[in-house]
């Protein structure tokens, strides 16, 4: 919706009709009758009902289809005051068990005092004809929920919480929400509710909490650790936590240290002493400890094969006309006789060929195999190269839709997967929490084969699982190093290996599959990228701008960030056109035919494959699709994600962004026929070797870098390997009884 520049104003009126209400997000479209007009209102208006009186704060907007509306930023609810308004309110279904007929009887009995009676003396409902004591008890229970939620929402809104935050708090705590927040506002900062520490701190201080209160100090420490999960760290050095808490609260160091000691004693935080002391939130400590313990048990298993392994490898070589080099043979041998194997290596080193041999021979031994990858695109690719079904890890484990807000899976210790062998590709993308869930979903005797390139970017979520597993020295690992002749003919492959070795890529040779185009200004880079995608590559190679070409960029913001490039490419590839419907969201315009990216996991979206009629649930962070249809009247979009058709409501557009260009991080696990990579200017901390290596290895047939040679060389020189503080490597070594390496800084 395009929001006009009109000022923020207040309006008052009665809810005439609920046109649409999303019970999860609270987004609603309602009609409000003011003294002047019947006005459409949109916004987060959770739980409002027909007949209620509202005081709304917001601004007038202009919708391309529906015209003038009011966009509500905040609202206050007032109970209906007149008998007519009360009758409409109760008839709307606001209170379970009261329909239109019963609502009329209640209002006829109590008149304008109805709402006062319902709130203060609801036992009087038995005075109404047709309401028995049992029926009255049921209605009183519903009234308690309604008035409790209303009180909680009003209380939270006075402290600046959004309706969505209030809804999440009510869902978590119900009738005791107000009491919990008054006692400890910092509990609002957890992942389920998501209130910022600063806002919770303001509430706490306004409620009279002492500045050096233990609740405040622990709230700040938890916030520091939770915030750094987003930076990939599963733990932080204790001294770092202390310094950051001092900065947030202004409290002296001794008081903070004392409170941390108490929290550790009560196991609200966990501490590990290495060369320094490190602090963990319970979830991350328990996850990394579980992984180490479970892998330790798995490594004690022994597998026996029915035939001589070398003879088995010789036989498959003869059958497939392949000659496996020594490290490939070693990997196959290890996979057959060990309970776990990590298969790693750069592009062109034969990981796929080796994996296929492993799978073939394990199947020959009568073992059932499940294959998965972190993303839909990665799963599709491993399915293509192995010739076998592959799923996302989420689909393999099956999300438990009946569980709480926190993601849990059907397959766990009580209901493990039946597979004898689980193969995970693109393991570098798997974070700590997901790997823990995977291990919980594997039966005790399961064999585990992890495939990935540890030189790529680590997972978006916290942890550095693949790197930690390898560096621990505890897990059988084979790193393939020989680049095969056919792969060595690709300059994408040879330059990728040069980059990861700290050598500059060859930017001068202008043939084969790797090109560099020098441009001296950001605007020059942008115009060249746009021309390549829209005209030159389709004309020269026959590539589809939507299906075959992907622009990758290191950054989201700036002249060459995702937003700027997408705007330019959308204008070139999918401009406004008569008859082509579009929807203006807060941040961009979506049109029919646009390429879009899902930005978070949504397990509730239903999809169907039109050809096979196969159905399923879930569209995940990183999935790319095409908008096929926009229905402005119905308020929906139909999107095609790799032949999975699904319907989005228009307010769900907040989960989408244009995908003509995506960040390198979002491209992990995917391959594209052609990649266009702008490298020019930008923020130094975003331009480093692993990111360049990851971007280059996304290209299957063609890579074009546009920009500055010096910036490319700076990326190669910057070997800041996304340092992450984690405990997994240390836990694994402790479990194996090994002496911890002195370089604790390498793994946190």
C-alpha positions in Angstrom: 0.0 0.0 0.0 1.4 3.4 -0.9 1.3 5.6 2.1 0.7 9.2 1.4 2.6 12.0 3.2 -0.4 13.1 5.2 0.2 13.9 8.9 -0.5 11.5 11.8 -4.0 12.1 13.2 -6.5 10.6 15.6 -10.0 9.5 14.7 -12.8 7.9 16.8 -15.6 5.7 15.7 -17.5 2.4 16.0 -16.5 -0.8 14.3 -19.2 -1.4 11.7 -17.8 -4.5 10.0 -14.8 -6.8 10.2 -13.9 -7.3 6.5 -10.8 -9.4 7.2 -8.8 -10.5 10.2 -5.7 -12.6 10.3 -5.7 -14.4 13.7 -1.9 -15.0 13.7 -0.6 -11.6 12.8 -3.5 -9.4 13.9 -3.6 -7.7 10.5 -7.2 -6.6 9.8 -9.3 -4.7 7.4 -12.4 -3.1 9.1 -15.0 -0.4 8.5 -15.3 2.2 11.1 -18.3 4.6 11.4 -17.1 8.0 12.4 -19.3 11.1 12.8 -18.4 12.1 9.2 -18.2 8.9 7.2 -17.9 5.1 6.9 -14.1 4.7 6.7 -12.0 1.6 5.7 -9.2 1.1 8.2 -6.2 -1.3 7.9 -3.5 -2.2 10.4 -2.7 -4.5 13.3 -6.0 -4.6 15.1 -6.0 -7.9 16.8 -9.3 -9.0 18.4 -11.4 -6.0 17.6 -15.1 -6.8 17.2 -18.1 -5.2 15.5 -19.8 -2.7 17.8 -16.6 -1.7 19.6 -15.6 1.9 19.9 -12.0 2.7 18.8 -9.7 5.6 19.1 -7.3 5.2 16.2 -3.9 6.9 15.6 -2.5 6.8 12.0 -2.7 8.5 8.6 -4.8 8.5 5.5 -3.5 6.3 2.7 -4.4 5.7 -1.0 -4.8 2.1 -2.2 -4.4 1.6 -5.9 -7.7 -0.5 -6.1 -9.8 0.5 -3.1 -9.0 4.2 -2.8 -8.9 6.3 0.4 -8.2 4.3 3.6 -6.9 4.9 7.1 -3.7 3.2 8.1 -3.8 2.6 11.9 -0.5 2.7 13.8 -2.0 2.4 17.2 -5.5 2.0 18.7 -7.4 2.2 22.0 -10.5 0.1 22.6 -13.5 1.3 24.4 -16.5 -0.9 25.3 -19.7 -0.1 23.4 -21.8 2.2 25.5 -25.3 2.2 24.0 -27.7 -0.7 23.9 -27.7 -0.8 20.1 -23.9 -0.9 19.9 -23.7 -3.5 22.7 -26.2 -5.7 20.8 -24.1 -5.5 17.7 -20.9 -6.3 19.6 -22.3 -9.4 21.3 -24.0 -10.6 18.1 -20.7 -10.5 16.2 -19.4 -13.6 18.0 -17.1 -11.6 20.2 -18.0 -13.9 23.1 -18.2 -17.6 22.4 -21.7 -19.0 23.3 -23.5 -15.7 22.7 -25.3 -15.5 19.3 -27.6 -12.9 17.9 -30.8 -14.1 19.7 -29.1 -14.5 23.1 -27.3 -11.1 22.6 -30.7 -9.4 22.1 -32.1 -11.1 25.3 -29.1 -10.0 27.3 -29.3 -6.4 26.2 -33.1 -6.4 26.7 -32.5 -7.5 30.3 -29.6 -5.1 31.2 -29.9 -2.3 28.6 -27.1 0.3 28.6 -25.6 -1.3 31.7 -24.9 -4.6 29.9 -21.1 -4.3 29.6 -20.8 -3.2 33.3 -22.8 -6.3 34.3 -20.8 -8.6 32.2 -17.5 -7.3 33.5 -18.3 -6.7 37.2 -21.2 -9.1 38.1 -21.4 -11.7 35.3 -23.2 -14.1 37.6 -26.4 -12.1 36.9 -26.5 -13.7 33.5 -28.8 -16.3 35.0 -31.5 -13.6 35.1 -31.6 -13.8 31.3 -34.2 -16.2 29.8 -32.5 -19.3 28.3 -29.2 -19.0 30.3 -28.8 -21.8 32.8 -26.2 -21.8 35.6 -24.1 -24.2 33.5 -24.4 -22.0 30.4 -23.6 -18.9 32.5 -20.4 -20.5 33.8 -19.3 -21.2 30.2 -20.0 -17.6 29.1 -18.3 -16.2 32.3 -15.2 -18.2 31.4 -15.2 -16.7 27.9 -15.8 -13.2 29.3 -12.8 -13.7 31.5 -10.6 -14.5 28.5 -12.0 -11.5 26.5 -11.7 -8.9 29.3 -8.3 -10.3 30.3 -6.9 -10.0 26.8 -8.4 -6.6 26.4 -6.8 -5.4 29.7 -3.5 -6.9 28.7 -3.5 -5.4 25.3 -4.4 -2.0 26.7 -1.8 -2.2 29.4 1.0 -3.2 27.0 -0.1 -0.5 24.4 0.4 2.2 27.1 4.0 1.2 27.2 4.5 1.4 23.4 4.2 -2.3 22.5 2.7 -3.0 19.1 -0.5 -5.0 18.8 1.5 -7.8 17.3 3.9 -7.9 20.3 0.9 -7.8 22.6 -0.7 -10.7 20.8 2.4 -12.8 21.1 2.6 -12.0 24.8 -1.0 -12.9 25.4 -0.6 -16.2 23.4 2.4 -17.1 25.7 1.0 -16.1 29.1 -2.7 -15.7 28.7 -4.6 -14.2 31.7 -1.4 -13.7 33.8 0.3 -11.5 31.1 -0.1 -8.2 33.0 1.2 -9.8 36.3 4.2 -11.3 34.5 5.2 -8.1 32.7 4.8 -6.0 35.9 7.0 -8.4 37.7 9.7 -8.7 35.0 9.3 -6.7 31.8 12.6 -8.2 30.4 10.8 -11.5 29.8 9.2 -9.7 26.8 12.6 -9.8 25.1 12.5 -13.6 24.4 12.4 -14.9 20.9 8.7 -15.7 21.0 7.7 -12.1 21.7 10.7 -10.2 20.4 10.5 -6.8 22.2 13.8 -4.8 22.1 15.8 -4.6 25.3 15.6 -0.8 25.3 11.8 -0.8 25.3 11.6 -3.5 28.0 14.1 -1.4 30.1 12.0 1.7 29.8 9.0 -0.3 31.0 10.9 -1.7 33.9 12.3 1.6 35.1 9.0 3.3 34.7 7.5 0.5 37.0 10.0 1.4 39.6 12.5 -1.5 39.2 15.9 -0.5 40.7 18.8 0.2 38.3 20.9 -2.5 39.8 18.1 -5.0 40.1 19.1 -8.6 39.4 16.2 -8.8 36.9 17.6 -5.9 35.0 21.2 -7.2 35.0 20.1 -10.7 33.9 17.8 -9.1 31.3 20.8 -7.2 29.8 23.1 -10.2 29.9 20.4 -12.4 28.2 19.9 -9.7 25.6 23.6 -9.5 24.8 23.9 -13.3 24.3 20.6 -13.5 22.3 21.6 -10.6 20.1 24.9 -12.2 19.3 23.2 -15.4 18.2 22.2 -13.3 15.2 25.9 -12.8 14.5 26.5 -16.6 14.6 28.0 -16.9 18.1 26.6 -19.6 20.4 28.6 -18.2 23.3 30.6 -15.1 24.3 33.6 -14.5 26.6 32.4 -13.6 30.1 34.4 -10.4 30.1 32.8 -9.3 26.8 29.3 -9.9 28.3 30.2 -7.9 31.5 31.5 -4.9 29.4 28.4 -4.9 27.2 26.0 -5.1 30.2 27.9 -2.2 31.9 27.4 -0.2 28.7 23.6 -1.0 28.6 22.9 -0.4 32.3 25.6 1.8 33.7 25.9 -0.6 36.7 29.3 -1.3 38.3 31.2 -4.4 37.2 31.2 -6.1 40.6 27.4 -6.1 40.8 27.2 -7.6 37.3 29.8 -10.3 38.1 28.0 -11.3 41.3 24.7 -11.6 39.4 26.3 -13.7 36.6 27.7 -16.1 39.3 24.2 -16.5 40.8 22.6 -17.1 37.3 25.3 -19.7 36.5 24.6 -21.4 39.9 20.9 -21.6 39.1 21.7 -22.8 35.5 19.9 -19.8 33.9 23.3 -19.3 32.2 26.0 -21.9 31.6 29.8 -21.4 31.9 32.7 -23.2 30.2 36.3 -22.5 31.2 38.8 -22.7 28.4 41.7 -20.3 28.0 38.9 -17.8 29.0 35.5 -18.3 30.6 32.6 -18.4 28.1 28.9 -17.9 28.8 26.0 -19.7 27.0 22.3 -19.3 27.0 20.8 -22.7 28.1 19.4 -23.6 24.6 22.8 -23.2 22.9 24.7 -24.9 25.7 22.3 -27.9 25.7 22.3 -28.1 21.9 26.1 -28.2 21.5 26.5 -30.6 24.4 23.9 -32.9 23.0 25.6 -32.9 19.5 28.9 -33.8 21.1 27.4 -36.5 23.3 25.4 -38.0 20.5 28.2 -38.0 18.0 30.4 -39.6 20.6 27.9 -42.5 20.9 27.6 -42.8 17.1 31.4 -43.0 16.7 31.4 -46.1 18.9 29.3 -48.0 16.4 31.0 -50.3 13.9 29.7 -51.3 10.5 30.5 -54.5 8.7 30.1 -55.1 5.0 29.5 -58.4 3.3 32.4 -58.2 0.8 35.9 -57.0 0.4 35.6 -53.2 0.1 38.4 -52.7 -2.4 36.8 -55.4 -4.6 33.5 -53.6 -4.3 35.1 -50.3 -5.4 36.9 -52.1 -8.3 33.6 -53.5 -9.5 31.8 -50.2 -9.5 34.7 -48.6 -11.3 34.3 -51.3 -14.0 30.5 -50.9 -14.2 30.6 -47.1 -14.5 33.8 -46.7 -16.4 35.2 -44.4 -13.7 38.6 -44.4 -12.0 38.5 -43.1 -8.5 41.7 -41.4 -7.3 43.2 -42.4 -3.9 41.3 -39.9 -1.7 38.0 -40.8 -3.4 38.7 -44.5 -2.7 39.5 -43.6 0.9 36.2 -41.7 1.3 34.2 -44.6 -0.1 36.1 -47.1 2.2 35.5 -44.9 5.3 31.8 -44.4 4.4 31.2 -48.1 4.2 33.0 -49.1 7.5 32.6 -46.1 9.7 29.4 -44.9 11.4 30.0 -41.3 10.3 31.9 -39.5 7.5 32.5 -35.9 6.5 33.2 -35.6 2.8 34.6 -32.2 1.9 36.4 -30.5 -0.9 36.3 -27.6 -3.3 34.6 -27.4 -6.7 35.8 -29.9 -9.3 37.3 -32.4 -6.8 34.7 -35.1 -7.4 32.5 -34.9 -4.3 29.4 -35.8 -6.3 31.0 -38.7 -8.1 32.3 -40.0 -4.7 28.9 -39.6 -3.1 27.1 -41.5 -5.8 29.5 -44.4 -5.4 29.0 -44.4 -1.6 25.2 -44.4 -2.1 25.3 -47.2 -4.7 27.4 -49.4 -2.5 25.4 -48.8 0.6 22.2 -49.7 -1.3 23.9 -52.8 -2.5 24.4 -53.7 1.1 20.6 -53.5 1.6 20.6 -50.2 3.6 17.9 -47.7 3.2 19.1 -44.1 2.6 17.5 -40.7 3.3 19.0 -37.7 1.4 18.5 -34.1 2.5 19.8 -30.6 2.3 19.1 -27.4 4.2 17.2 -25.6 1.4 14.7 -26.5 -1.3 17.1 -25.6 -4.1 20.0 -27.5 -2.6 17.7 -30.5 -2.2 16.6 -30.3 -5.8 20.2 -30.1 -7.0 21.4 -33.1 -4.9 18.4 -35.0 -6.2 19.4 -34.3 -9.8 23.0 -35.4 -9.3 22.2 -38.5 -7.4 19.1 -39.6 -9.3 17.3 -40.2 -6.0 14.7 -38.3 -4.0 16.1 -35.6 -1.7 14.2 -33.4 0.7 14.9 -30.4 2.8 15.9 -31.3 6.3 12.7 -29.8 7.6 10.6 -32.0 5.3 12.7 -35.0 6.2 12.1 -34.5 9.9 8.5 -33.3 9.3 7.6 -30.1 11.2 5.1 -30.7 14.0 2.4 -28.2 13.2 0.5 -29.0 16.4 3.4 -27.9 18.6 4.2 -24.5 20.2 5.5 -21.4 18.5 9.0 -22.9 18.7 9.7 -25.2 15.7 9.7 -28.9 16.7 9.6 -32.0 14.5 7.6 -35.2 14.3 10.8 -37.3 14.1 12.7 -37.2 17.3 14.1 -39.7 19.9 10.6 -41.2 20.4 9.8 -41.4 16.7 13.1 -41.6 14.8 13.6 -41.8 11.0 13.6 -45.4 9.7 16.5 -44.8 7.4 19.7 -46.8 8.0 21.8 -44.0 6.5 21.2 -40.2 6.4 23.1 -38.1 3.9 23.2 -34.3 4.3 24.5 -32.2 1.4 25.6 -28.5 1.7 26.4 -29.1 5.4 28.1 -25.7 5.7 24.6 -24.2 5.8 23.4 -26.2 8.7 23.2 -24.4 12.1 23.5 -25.7 15.6 19.8 -26.0 16.4 18.9 -27.7 13.1 21.8 -30.2 13.5 20.7 -31.0 17.0 17.1 -31.7 15.7 18.6 -33.9 12.9 20.5 -36.0 15.4 17.5 -36.3 17.6 15.6 -37.6 14.6 18.1 -40.3 13.7 17.8 -43.7 15.3 20.7 -44.9 17.4 22.3 -47.2 14.9 22.0 -44.8 11.9 25.0 -44.0 9.7 25.6 -40.3 9.0 27.3 -38.9 5.9 27.9 -35.1 5.8 28.9 -33.5 2.5 30.0 -29.9 2.2 32.6 -27.3 1.6 33.9 -25.7 4.8 35.5 -22.8 2.9 32.1 -21.5 2.1 30.2 -19.1 4.3 28.9 -20.6 7.6 25.3 -21.0 8.4 22.9 -18.0 8.7 21.9 -19.3 12.1 24.2 -19.6 15.1 27.1 -22.0 15.1 29.8 -23.1 12.7 28.9 -26.8 12.7 30.8 -28.2 9.7 34.0 -26.2 10.5 33.9 -27.3 14.2 33.3 -30.9 13.3 36.3 -31.0 11.0 38.6 -28.9 13.3 37.8 -31.0 16.3 39.8 -33.9 14.8 37.2 -36.3 16.2 35.1 -37.0 13.2 36.3 -39.2 10.3 36.9 -36.7 7.5 38.2 -37.0 3.9 39.0 -33.8 2.0 39.2 -34.2 -1.7 42.0 -32.1 -3.2 42.6 -33.2 -6.8 40.9 -31.0 -9.3 40.0 -33.3 -12.2 41.1 -32.4 -15.7 37.6 -31.6 -17.1 36.9 -29.3 -14.1 40.4 -27.8 -14.4 39.4 -26.5 -17.9 36.8 -24.3 -16.2 38.2 -20.9 -15.1 35.3 -20.7 -12.6 36.8 -23.7 -10.9 40.5 -22.7 -11.2 39.8 -19.2 -9.9 37.7 -20.5 -7.0 40.7 -22.6 -5.9 43.0 -19.6 -6.3 40.7 -17.5 -4.2 40.5 -20.0 -1.3 44.3 -20.4 -1.4 44.7 -16.7 -1.0 45.8 -16.1 -4.6 44.3 -13.4 -6.9 41.9 -14.7 -9.5 42.9 -14.2 -13.2 40.8 -11.2 -14.2 42.6 -10.6 -17.5 41.8 -13.6 -19.6 38.6 -12.9 -21.6 37.3 -16.3 -22.7 35.9 -19.5 -21.3 33.4 -19.1 -18.5 34.9 -16.4 -16.2 34.9 -12.7 -17.2 35.7 -9.5 -15.5 34.3 -6.2 -16.8 35.9 -3.1 -15.3 33.7 -0.1 -14.4 34.8 3.0 -12.6 31.6 4.2 -10.9 28.8 2.6 -9.1 26.3 3.9 -11.6 28.4 2.3 -14.4 28.4 -1.0 -12.6 24.6 -0.9 -12.1 23.8 0.0 -15.7 26.2 -2.8 -16.9 24.7 -5.4 -14.6 21.2 -4.4 -15.8 22.2 -4.6 -19.5 23.9 -8.0 -19.0 20.8 -9.6 -17.4 18.1 -7.9 -19.5 19.8 -8.0 -23.0 23.4 -9.3 -23.5 23.3 -12.7 -21.8 19.9 -13.7 -23.2 21.0 -12.6 -26.7 24.4 -14.3 -26.6 23.7 -17.4 -24.6 19.9 -17.8 -24.8 19.7 -17.6 -21.0 16.4 -16.7 -19.3 16.7 -13.7 -17.0 14.4 -15.3 -14.6 15.4 -19.0 -14.7 19.1 -19.0 -15.6 20.7 -15.8 -14.5 21.1 -14.6 -10.9 22.7 -11.4 -9.7 24.5 -11.8 -6.4 25.8 -8.9 -4.3 27.6 -8.8 -1.0 25.3 -6.2 0.6 21.7 -5.3 1.1 22.0 -1.5 1.2 23.8 1.1 -0.9 24.1 1.9 -4.6 24.9 -1.7 -5.4 22.8 -3.4 -2.7 20.0 -5.8 -3.2 17.3 -3.1 -3.1 18.9 -0.8 -5.7 19.7 -3.6 -8.1 16.3 -5.1 -7.8 14.7 -1.8 -8.6 16.8 -1.4 -11.7 16.2 -4.9 -12.9 12.5 -4.9 -12.3 12.2 -1.7 -14.3 14.1 -3.4 -17.2 12.6 -6.9 -17.1 9.0 -6.3 -15.7 8.0 -2.7 -16.0 4.4 -1.4 -15.3 2.0 -2.5 -18.1 -1.7 -2.1 -18.7 -3.5 -5.2 -17.5 -0.6 -6.3 -15.4 -1.7 -6.2 -11.7 0.7 -4.9 -9.0 0.7 -4.5 -5.2 2.5 -1.7 -3.5 3.9 -3.0 -0.1 5.7 -0.9 2.4 9.1 -1.4 0.9 8.6 -2.2 -2.8 6.1 -2.9 -5.6 5.3 -6.5 -6.6 4.0 -7.2 -10.1 2.7 -10.2 -11.8 5.7 -11.9 -13.4 8.2 -10.7 -10.7 10.9 -13.0 -9.3 10.6 -13.1 -5.5 12.4 -14.6 -2.5 10.9 -15.9 0.7 12.7 -14.3 3.6 11.7 -16.6 6.5 10.5 -20.1 7.2 6.7 -20.4 7.0 5.5 -23.9 7.8 1.8 -23.0 7.4 1.8 -22.2 3.6 0.1 -25.0 1.6 1.4 -25.8 -1.8 0.4 -28.1 -4.7 2.2 -29.3 -7.8 -0.3 -28.9 -10.6 1.1 -31.7 -12.8 1.3 -34.5 -10.1 -1.4 -33.0 -7.7 1.2 -33.6 -5.0 0.5 -31.4 -1.9 2.6 -30.3 1.0 3.2 -27.6 3.6 6.0 -25.0 4.1 7.9 -22.4 2.1 11.3 -21.7 3.5 13.8 -18.9 3.9 15.7 -18.6 0.6 13.1 -20.2 -1.7 12.7 -18.3 -5.0 9.5 -18.1 -7.0 7.6 -16.2 -9.6 4.4 -14.2 -9.0 1.8 -15.7 -11.4 -1.3 -13.8 -10.3 -2.3 -10.9 -8.1 -5.9 -10.7 -7.0 -6.4 -7.2 -5.4 -10.1 -7.8 -4.8 -9.5 -11.1 -3.1 -6.4 -9.9 -1.4 -4.2 -12.8 -2.6 -1.1 -13.6 -4.7 -0.4 -16.9 -6.5 3.3 -17.7 -6.5 5.1 -20.6 -8.2 8.1 -21.9 -6.2 9.8 -24.5 -8.5 6.5 -25.9 -9.7 5.0 -25.6 -6.2 2.0 -23.3 -6.5 0.7 -21.6 -3.4 -1.5 -18.7 -2.3 -0.3 -15.7 -0.2 -2.5 -13.1 1.3 -1.3 -9.6 0.4 -0.3 -8.8 4.0 2.1 -11.8 3.7 4.1 -9.7 1.2 6.2 -8.7 4.2 7.8 -12.2 4.0 8.8 -11.6 0.4 11.3 -9.4 -1.5 12.3 -9.1 -5.1 14.9 -11.7 -6.2 16.4 -10.5 -9.5 19.3 -9.8 -7.2 20.0 -11.6 -3.8 22.8 -11.4 -1.3 25.5 -14.0 -1.5 24.4 -15.4 1.9 20.9 -16.1 0.5 22.5 -17.9 -2.5 24.1 -20.6 -0.4 23.1 -24.1 -1.4 22.1 -22.9 -4.9 23.7 -23.1 -8.3 22.8 -21.0 -11.3 23.7 -21.3 -15.0 25.0 -17.7 -15.0 26.0 -15.4 -12.1 26.6 -11.7 -12.4 28.6 -10.4 -9.5 29.0 -6.6 -8.9 32.1 -5.9 -6.8 32.7 -2.2 -6.2 32.9 0.0 -3.1 30.7 -1.2 -0.2 31.4 -1.9 3.4 34.8 -3.5 4.2 33.4 -5.9 6.8 31.2 -7.4 4.1 33.9 -7.9 1.6 36.0 -10.9 2.5 37.5 -14.1 1.0 34.9 -16.7 2.0 32.1 -14.5 0.6 33.9 -14.1 -2.8 34.6 -17.8 -2.9 31.0 -18.7 -2.1 29.7 -16.3 -4.8 32.1 -17.6 -7.5 31.2 -21.3 -6.8 27.4 -20.5 -7.2 28.0 -20.2 -11.0 27.7 -23.5 -13.0 28.4 -22.3 -16.6 29.2 -18.6 -16.6 30.4 -16.0 -14.1 30.8 -12.3 -14.8 32.3 -9.9 -12.2 31.6 -6.2 -12.8 33.4 -3.5 -11.0 36.9 -2.9 -9.5 39.9 -5.2 -9.7 41.4 -3.7 -6.5 38.2 -4.4 -4.6 38.3 -8.1 -5.8 41.9 -8.3 -4.6 41.0 -6.7 -1.3 38.4 -9.4 -0.8 41.0 -12.1 -1.4 43.4 -10.5 1.1 40.7 -10.2 3.7 40.7 -13.7 5.2 38.5 -12.8 8.2 36.8 -16.2 8.2 33.6 -15.1 9.9 35.0 -15.7 13.3 32.4 -17.3 15.5 32.5 -18.1 19.2 31.1 -21.6 19.6 31.6 -24.5 22.0 31.0 -27.5 19.8 34.7 -28.1 18.9 35.7 -28.0 22.5 32.8 -30.2 23.6 33.7 -32.8 21.0 37.3 -32.9 22.1 36.3 -33.2 25.7 34.0 -36.1 24.8 36.7 -37.8 22.9 39.2 -37.2 25.8 41.5 -35.2 23.6 43.7 -32.4 24.8 42.1 -29.1 23.8 44.1 -27.1 21.2 45.7 -24.0 22.6 44.2 -21.8 19.9 40.8 -21.4 21.6 40.3 -18.1 19.7 39.8 -20.1 16.4 36.6 -21.5 17.6 35.6 -19.0 20.2 
